[in-house]
């Protein structure tokens, strides 16, 4: 059964003291770990150039810790990721987030989370449907804004940044959410179930549109 976010938060706060005496030092360790373990897919600062990979720069430390812990425990499944830099991974040509996180200690995940929250999110530039985006904004403000704040450009502890994500990635995540293959908090599930297929398309167009 999935460990609750509250429990993750307690682990997260307790683990801060096990790595270093200052968050700056923890951030430096996180930067090194991120560049070694994550940058091939998420780039050096968490802003992905791959349309299938999410932008994770600026994600709250609590949320990063929680998501990586879900991958580590197997509560959240990852699809295979093709590797480009085989020199850094031996003969391997494929991996996934479950495999990557299983190799990380709890305090290493915490350090990566500290690094990412300090990075600036850079929205992906992509074409979008203006009419659908307008409808999507209305839906977002009605159902999603309480958690995905500032029209989806910011986050609170356990809600991700949606604005500026790659369309392909958003489509894949809406699909697994719709099919019940990915965990949703109860408050999100209640709202998500209200969405029609057209509503979901409109939301995606809004999230890929540029913020004012």
Residue, then its C-alpha position, 0 to 999 in steps of 0.5 A: x500500500x502506498x505510504x502517505x505523503x505525511x509519512x514521506x514528509x517526516x522521513x524527508x525532514x529527518x533525512x536533512x540532518x544526515x547528509x550535511x549541516x547546511x542546505x547549500x552543501x546538500x544542494x551541491x551534493x544533489x547537483x552532483x548526483x543529479x548530473x550523474x544519474x539524471x541529466x541524460x534525460x532531464x538535462x543539467x538543470x531539470x529542463x528536459x529537451x525530450x518531448x516524452x520527459x517532464x520538466x522537473x526544474x523548480x519542483x517542490x522538494x517535498x514532491x520530488x522526494x515523494x515521487x522518487x520514493x514512489x518509483x523506488x518502492x514500485x508504487x509508481x511504474x516507469x516506462x523504459x527510457x532509451x539511453x543515449x550516453x552508453x559510455x556513462x552506463x556501461x553497455x546498457x541501452x535502456x533503463x527506467x525510473x524504478x531502476x534508477x531510484x532503487x540505486x539511490x539512498x534516501x538521503x541522496x534522493x533528498x539531496x536531489x530534491x534540494x537541488x531541483x527546487x532551486x532550479x528555474x523552470x523554463x517552459x517548453x515552446x510549442x504550438x497550441x490551439x488558442x480556442x481550446x487553451x481558452x476553454x482549458x483555462x476556464x476548466x483549470x481555474x474551476x477545478x485545478x487552481x487550488x493546488x496547481x496555483x498561478x494558472x499552473x505555473x507554480x506548485x504547492x508541496x504535493x502538486x506539480x508545475x503543469x504549465x510549460x510541460x511538453x504536450x507528449x508528456x502531458x498526454x501520456x500522463x493524462x492517459x495513465x491517470x484516466x486508465x487508473x494506472x497512476x496514483x491520484x490523491x483523493x481530492x484530485x481524483x474527485x475532480x479528474x473524474x468530472x473531466x470529459x475527453x474534450x475537457x482533458x484535451x482543452x486542459x493540455x492545450x492550456x498547459x502548453x500555452x505560454x504564460x502571460 
